Amino acid sequence: RVFKIPNDPRITTLGRFLRRSSLDELPQLLNVLEGDMSMVGPRPPLASEVELYEEHNYTRFDMKPGITGPWQVAGRNVVTNFDEIVAMETEYLTDWSLLKDFSILLKTVPAVLSMKGAV
């Protein structure tokens, strides 16, 4: 299970709005411009998540991390099972195509606007 605190007391009202609207992701555009990230790809994992990886999960590092990806358009925090998220992203890497990236980008817009699954 992915660990997120739904009503984290450390998050201010403004911070909660930024997270729910995904505006907190905007600074990552600088990482895309610098070439460290891509628009679409697997999400960069936390160190605590990497500790849970099995050998086949390391394929997630074969591609630059992305601002959006299959997990985000599947419902972000709706899909919270760690193994399911890793499986989604591994399948994305295995079957990567430019058309799939374009599809994920298009699906990201309504996912963000609806705030579905946002914490």
TAFEN-V34787 format. One record per pair of residues at least 12 apart in sequence whose ideal C-beta (glycine too) atoms are under 10 Angstrom apart, sorted by the first residue. I is the first residue (numbers start at 0). J is the second residue. If there is no record, write none. Layout:
BEGIN
I&J ; I&J
END
This chain:
BEGIN
0&79 ; 0&80 ; 0&81 ; 0&82 ; 0&83 ; 0&84 ; 1&44 ; 1&45 ; 1&48 ; 1&70 ; 1&75 ; 1&76 ; 1&78 ; 1&79 ; 1&80 ; 1&81 ; 1&83 ; 1&84 ; 2&45 ; 2&47 ; 2&48 ; 2&79 ; 2&81 ; 3&18 ; 3&75 ; 3&76 ; 3&79 ; 3&118 ; 4&118 ; 5&76 ; 5&118 ; 6&118 ; 7&118 ; 10&118 ; 15&117 ; 15&118 ; 16&114 ; 18&114 ; 18&117 ; 18&118 ; 19&111 ; 19&114 ; 19&116 ; 19&117 ; 19&118 ; 20&111 ; 20&112 ; 20&114 ; 20&117 ; 21&66 ; 21&67 ; 21&71 ; 21&75 ; 21&107 ; 21&110 ; 21&111 ; 21&112 ; 21&114 ; 21&117 ; 22&111 ; 24&66 ; 24&67 ; 24&71 ; 24&111 ; 25&66 ; 27&43 ; 27&64 ; 27&65 ; 27&66 ; 27&67 ; 28&66 ; 30&43 ; 30&63 ; 30&64 ; 30&65 ; 30&66 ; 31&63 ; 31&65 ; 31&66 ; 34&63 ; 35&63 ; 35&64 ; 36&63 ; 36&64 ; 36&65 ; 36&66 ; 37&62 ; 37&63 ; 37&64 ; 37&65 ; 37&66 ; 37&67 ; 37&68 ; 37&100 ; 38&63 ; 38&65 ; 38&66 ; 38&67 ; 38&68 ; 38&100 ; 38&103 ; 38&104 ; 38&107 ; 39&62 ; 39&63 ; 39&64 ; 39&65 ; 39&66 ; 39&67 ; 39&68 ; 39&69 ; 39&71 ; 39&72 ; 39&91 ; 39&95 ; 39&97 ; 39&99 ; 39&100 ; 39&101 ; 39&102 ; 39&103 ; 39&104 ; 39&107 ; 40&59 ; 40&62 ; 40&63 ; 40&64 ; 40&65 ; 40&66 ; 40&67 ; 40&68 ; 40&69 ; 40&88 ; 40&91 ; 40&92 ; 40&95 ; 40&100 ; 40&103 ; 41&58 ; 41&59 ; 41&60 ; 41&61 ; 41&62 ; 41&63 ; 41&64 ; 41&65 ; 41&68 ; 41&69 ; 41&70 ; 41&84 ; 41&85 ; 41&87 ; 41&88 ; 41&89 ; 41&91 ; 41&92 ; 42&59 ; 42&64 ; 42&65 ; 42&66 ; 42&67 ; 42&68 ; 42&69 ; 42&70 ; 42&71 ; 42&75 ; 42&84 ; 42&88 ; 43&59 ; 43&60 ; 43&63 ; 43&64 ; 43&65 ; 43&66 ; 44&56 ; 44&59 ; 44&60 ; 44&64 ; 44&81 ; 44&84 ; 44&85 ; 44&88 ; 48&81 ; 48&84 ; 48&85 ; 51&81 ; 51&82 ; 51&85 ; 52&81 ; 52&85 ; 53&82 ; 53&85 ; 55&85 ; 55&86 ; 55&89 ; 56&81 ; 56&82 ; 56&85 ; 56&86 ; 56&88 ; 56&89 ; 57&89 ; 58&85 ; 58&88 ; 58&89 ; 58&92 ; 58&93 ; 59&84 ; 59&85 ; 59&88 ; 59&89 ; 59&91 ; 59&92 ; 60&92 ; 61&89 ; 61&92 ; 61&93 ; 61&95 ; 62&88 ; 62&91 ; 62&92 ; 62&95 ; 64&88 ; 65&88 ; 65&91 ; 65&100 ; 65&103 ; 65&104 ; 66&104 ; 66&107 ; 67&100 ; 67&103 ; 67&104 ; 67&106 ; 67&107 ; 67&108 ; 67&110 ; 67&111 ; 68&84 ; 68&87 ; 68&88 ; 68&91 ; 68&92 ; 68&100 ; 68&103 ; 68&107 ; 69&84 ; 69&86 ; 69&87 ; 69&88 ; 69&89 ; 69&90 ; 69&91 ; 69&92 ; 69&99 ; 69&102 ; 69&103 ; 69&106 ; 70&83 ; 70&84 ; 70&85 ; 70&87 ; 70&88 ; 70&91 ; 70&116 ; 71&103 ; 71&106 ; 71&107 ; 71&110 ; 71&111 ; 71&116 ; 71&117 ; 72&87 ; 72&102 ; 72&103 ; 72&104 ; 72&105 ; 72&106 ; 72&107 ; 72&108 ; 72&109 ; 72&110 ; 72&111 ; 72&115 ; 73&87 ; 73&103 ; 73&106 ; 73&110 ; 73&115 ; 73&116 ; 74&110 ; 74&113 ; 74&115 ; 74&116 ; 74&117 ; 75&110 ; 75&111 ; 75&114 ; 75&115 ; 75&116 ; 75&117 ; 75&118 ; 76&115 ; 76&116 ; 76&117 ; 76&118 ; 77&115 ; 77&116 ; 77&117 ; 78&116 ; 79&116 ; 91&103
END
